[in-house]
Amino acid sequence: LQQFPASSSVLCPNCQALPPSASLGFPDLPLHFCRVHANHFHRQPRPTNRHRRMTVARGPPGRHSSSALLGCWRRRPPLGFGAKVAIAIALGLSFAVIWTMLSWTSSSQQISTERSSFAADVAAPPPPALDRTSGGGGHAHRKPRPAPHGHKKRHPPPSKSHSHRTNATASPDAAAEKADHAEQAPVTEQEPKQKEPEPEPEPDMDMEPEKEAELPMPEENGGNGGKAPSEEEEEKAPQLELEEEPNEGDGEEEDPEAAKTKAASKKKRKIPPLFSPSAHYHWKECSAKSGHHYVPCVDFEGDGSQRHHERSCPRSPVTCLVSLPKEHKPPAPWPERKDKIWYENVGHPRLSNYVKGHNWLNHTGVYLMFPPNEWEFKGGARHYVDSIDEMAPDIDWGKNIRVILDIGCKSAGFGVALLEKDAITLSLGLTNDQTDLAQVALERGIPAAIGSLGSHRLPFPSGAFDAIHCGECNIAWHSNGGKLLLEINRILRPGGYFIISSKSTDLESEQGISASMIALCWNSIAYNSDDVSEVGIKIFQRPASNEEYDTRAKKDPPFCKENQNKATAWYTRIKHCLHKAPVGIEERGSDWPDEWPKRLETYPEWLGDLETRVAADHKHWNAVVEKSYLDGLGLDWSNIRNVMDMKAVYGGFAAALASKKVWVMNVVPVHAADTLPIIYERGLIGVYHDWCEPFSTYPRSYDLLHADHLFSRLKIRCKQPVAIVVEMDRILRPGGWAIIRDKLEILDSLESILKSLHWEIVMTFRKDKEGIMSIKKTTWRP
């Protein structure tokens, strides 16, 4: 309007003399503008045909007035309903975007209730060596599972009874496939697609435990769909997709187009964020028939009455929440809990029927009692252990024999009796056991795990256990050419003891076992039929050298080939061959470790350069536990008995807690350096595991979970990393604790997920780019 001449006027289109539109200063202004709004230019009635000439500029001469034109806009007809709705939606979306940006910025700056000081440094301990040679230093190759989402093939599509669905979707409107294990999954809502974030920087070696090469993510419909590797594949080292170095010594010229293609293939792909910052989670309970006893990789799809003979995990990550018992109560403090537990925490019909037929279990009111002098063998577990001591005095429980595997978990009374002698026993509950006595052992505070003795190796390193016990476990050790005994021979330390006891005498089984033992060159140390316990006990010993193997008349089973690695244990089939005993001081297992507890801090010569790292790791975690964990995180240690270190390295965290009234399950991820043999050498226990899959244990098994830089090491390895948080929720009991140490961007994302699960964030501490978070699980269920 400022371009109007001082005396210019606007004529309506019906007037005879219309000025050109250019004279108004708006060349593109349509001339019908005045006709539409002519009745708004004056507050008086519309003029007659004799007075159609109107003047827009009504101010004093020399000034331009736009009030009439602005009045035209102010007096426009009221908006329609559709226009109002469109404006309201636009304003709402604008407010949501602004609010999301402001809230995310504030949450990234503040985790929760923070401490301004902390007793111990948050820096991680010295990194483990990444030497994965097959030597005796405990760094041999383990064949990781090709795809982390089950054994079954993806082609052809699964049948109706075995169909699956994705448990977390990108939007609430996405169509879900059929449920795996009949579970209902959380719906993940995301904001409108934003710019792809920059790749996550590589971890700082000064603050991180180690720098590892990441395994490639399996294709959605490619590969073998998570099927266990074939016998030809499983002996090979893990094939990693690493960035190739340029070959400067190659003098041949390369085609420019080929060079461009090669350079593009070498280009590092962008790594997506571990958790989406714009995701919102709506959780649902699993609908499996096994209910609050659901074990994803053991139970059949939606049916807890039948189980897999071998470990078989769902294809899609489990992202539903396992329900809680109606009357769940926290366990009693140790040692009271080893004698009585709340029956409602573990009770189910099969257990109730089992209790009725065994006097060493007493269901009294709300408790399941374990009389100290009652056991499955007469005379009690203490008498049974003492009788073994008399038969073989060299065993010397708690000193010479520290780490024991008890196959076929029942009441875990054998492990309870050995705890009094300072020996730690890992009870192995077999998957074909429908009574869930391993769950009872864990509720009592006794170390236990679930496994299967079938076609695959157990998830333990070779030469791990000082002794292995099988009390009335009803396993046909001599069947299938003694194949199961070959697995026992692999995980038993050279010179270790194998103890078998049984009430009944089966002549055929005894002859078969004796023949198998002779083929393995195991020495029969003692045999005794105890009058008190009314059981027959046999003790065998594995040869400590290869001299006895050379004198075998029949070379069956044959020696394993050099490329058949005895260290591989994750989804690896049992080979019908015999591994030789290690020779030479530089090989692990050639010498028996020192007596407990000296072996905890005595490092054998085969460690070599690793001795410095193990000693530094031990010193680091001693300081962290004493100065921070025991008093600085708000944990109630009186109710903590079962502890899991989700990413153990050298066992320093477990060693720091060795003098406390707890036990620690050291989990070594399959994609990390193989340090589990070192952990067993120190007199501690642990297993291999891939955290892209559920863990082989019952719900509510652990009182404390410790995750040191676990999530930052996963990156793109797992299809849905949020499933790891769901698994933590499954295996941690209500009222249990979790300690998470990681980078701040990881903790920021984890906090929002944990808050959606209604976990209580008790304390956080930040230093530089690292942080610690102490969290407590509540009893909330959706």
Residue, then its C-alpha position, 0 to 999 in steps of 0.5 A: l500500500q505504500q506504493f499508492p500515489a497520494s491521490s490515487s483511488v481504487l474503482c470497483p470493477n463495475c465502474q466505467a473508468l478503471p485504472p490499470s492494476a499496475s497503477l496500484g503498485f501491485p501488478d498481479l492484484p486481481l481486479h475483482f478484489c474490490r467487488v468481493h469486499a466492496n461492502h466492507f470498505h464503508r460502514q454505511p450501506r452500499p451506495t446506489n448506482r449513481h455513487r459507485r465511485m469509492t476512494v480507498a485513501r480517506g486520510p489527509p492529503g499527502r498521507h496513505s491510509s490502509s485502514a479501509l483495506l485492513g478493515c476488509w480483512r478484519r471483517r471477512p466472513p467467519l471460517g468454516f468448520g474444516a478450516k478451523v479443524a485444520i488450524a487446530i491440528a497445525l497448532g497442535l502438531s507445532f506444540a508437540v514438536i516444540w515440546t518434544m525438542l525441549s523435553w529431549t534436550s532437558s533429559s539429555q542434560q540431566i539423567s535423574t537424581e545425580r551425585s556430585s561426587f563419587a568414591a570410585d572412578v567410573a573408568a573401566p578396568p584394563p581391556p582384555a587382550l583380543d588374541r583369539t588363537s587356539g592356544g592354552g591362554g583362554h582366547a580360542h575362537r568360539k563359533p558365534r551363532p550365525a543369527p541370533h534369533g532361533h534355530k529354525k530355517r526361514h524358508p519355507p515360511p513357518s506353519k500355522s502352529h509355529s508362526h511368529r510376529t514382530n513384537a515391537t512395531a515402528s508405529p501403532d498402526a503397523a500390521a503385526e504378524k502372528a505371535d511367537h509363543a503367543e505373546q503380546a508385545p509392546v507397541t513402539e510409537q515414533e515421532p515423524k522421521q527425522k534426519e538420520p543421526e551421525p554414526e556413533p563414535e568409537p569408544d574411548m579406550d581409556m574409558e572402555p574395557e575393550k575395542e571389539a570387531e562387531l559381527p554383521m547383522p543377519e539379513e532379515n530373510g537371508g542366511n540360515g535363519g539362526k540355525a545351528p552351524s553345521e559340523e563343517e562350519e562350526e570348527k571355523a573361526p568367526q568370520l567378521e566383516l572388517e574394513e580392508e586395508p589398501n594393498e600398497g604393495d600391489g603395483e597393478e593398475e586398476d580399472p577406474e570404475a572397478a576402483k570406484t565400486k571397490a571404494a564404495s564397498k569399503k565405505k563404512r556403513k552408518i551405525p544407527p543409534l542403539f535405542s531410538p530417542s523418539a520411541h515410546y513403549h507400551w508394554k504388554e504381558c506375555s500370553a504363554k501358557s507357562g505364565h510366570h514360569y516362562v523360559p523363552c528358549v526352553d518352553f515350547e511355543g506358548d506351552g510350558s508343559q513341554r520343552h525343547h530337547e535342545r536350546s531353541c529360541p524364538r525368531s523374533p526377540v521377546t519384548c513382552l513382559v512375563s507376569l508375576p505370581k499373585e502373591h509374590k514376596p521377596p525372599a528371606p535374607w541369607p542364610e534363612r532362605k536356603d532352609k525355607i522359601w515362599y511357595e507361591n514364588v515357585g509353586h505350580p501343579r507339577l511341583s506340588n505333586y513332586v513335594k507330596g512324594h518326597n519327605w525332604l521337601n515340606h510344604t507347610g502353609v505358605y512356605l516350602m521347607f528344606p529340613p537340614n537332615e533330610w535329603e533324597f539320600k538317607g543320612g542327609a547331604r552332609h553324610y553323603v559328602d563326608s563319605i566321598d571324602e573318606m573314599a578319596p581323601d585327595i578330593d579335599w573339598g573347598k581347597n583342592i576341589r573348588v568348582i563343581l558341576d552338579i548334573g540333574c538338579k534336585s533339591a540342591g542339597f549337595g551344593v548346600a553341603l559343599l557351601e559349608k566347605d567353601a566349595i561352589t557348586l553349579s547345579l545344572g537343571l536339565t530341560n527335560d525336567q518338568t519339575d523346575l527344581a532348578q528354579v527352587a534352587l535359585e530361589r534358595g540362593i544356590p547357583a543353578a542354570i538350565g541346560s541340556l545334555g544332547s547333541h550340543r556342547l554345554p556353554f562352558p569352556s574346556g577343562a573348567f570344573d574340578a569335579i562333576h557330580c551325577g547323583e541319581c540323575n538317570i542318564a545313560w552315559h554309555s549310550n550312543g558310543g559314550k558321546l555324553l561322556l566325551e562332553i564330560n571329558r571336555i569340560l572336566r579339568p585334567g586330573g579332575y573327578f567324576i562322581i556317580s551315585s545311584k540307589s538301584t543297580d543296573l548290571e547292563s548300565e554298569q557294564g556299559i559305563s565301565a567299558s566307556m570309562i576304559a575307552l576314555c582311559w579314566n581311572s576308577i578311584a573308589y567304589n563304595s556301597d554306603d549302608v546309611s545312604e543306601v546308594g552305590i558311589k563310584i569315583f573316576q578320575r580323568p588322566a592328567s597326561n597323555e601317557e595312558y592314551d598312548t597305551r590304548a589297545k583300541k583307538d576308539p574314540p579317536f583323537c580329535k583333529e587339530n582343527q576341531n577346537k575344544a574351546t568352542a562351546w556356543y551352538t557347537r555339536i559334540k564330536h565323537c572324538l577325544h581331546k588330548a590333555p594339555v602338555g607344557i607349562e604354557e598350556r592351560g590345564s597342564d598344572w592344577p591350580d593352587e588351593w582356594p582361596k589362594r588361587l583367586e589371586t595367584y596367576p599361573e604361568w600360562l597367562g603370560d602377558l595377561e597376568t598384568r591385565v588380570a592383576a590390574d582388573h582385580k585391583h580396579w574392581n576391589a576399589v570400586v566395590e569397597k568404595s562405591y558399590l557396598d555403600g555408595l549406590g543405595l543397595d540393600w545388600s542384606n537381601i542380595r544373594n544371586v548376582m550376575d555380571m552380564k559382561a564379565v572380563y577377568g572375573g574381577f567384579a566377582a572376585a571382589l565379592a568373594s568374601k561376601k555372602v553372595w555368588v556371582m554368575n560371570v557371563v562372557p558374551v560370545h562376541a567378546a574375548d574368550t576370558l571364561p577359562i581365566i574365570y574358572e581358573r580363579g575358582l569362579i563360575g560362569v557361562y557363555h551367552d549371546w545377549c541377543e537371545p534370552f538367557s537360560t534361566y527361570p524368571r526372577s532368578y537374580d537379586l542383582l544384575h551388573a552391566d558394565h559397558l554391555f549396551s555400548r558393545l552391542k550396537i547393531r549386533c542385536k535386532q532389537p536391543v530393547a529386548i535385552v532390557v526386557e530380558m533383564d526385567r524377566i530374570l531380575r526379581p521384583g525388588g532386585w537391583a541393577i547397576i549399569r555403567d556405560k556412556l551417557e548417551i546410552l544411559d539417557s536412552l536407557e532411563s526412558i525405557l526403564k521409566s516406562l517399565h516403572w523401575e525406580i532410578v535410585m542414583t546416577f553419577r556422571k563423569d566426562k562421557e561416562g556414567i553409573m546408574s543404580i536402579k531398582k525393579t518394582t512390582w509393576r505389570p501392565 
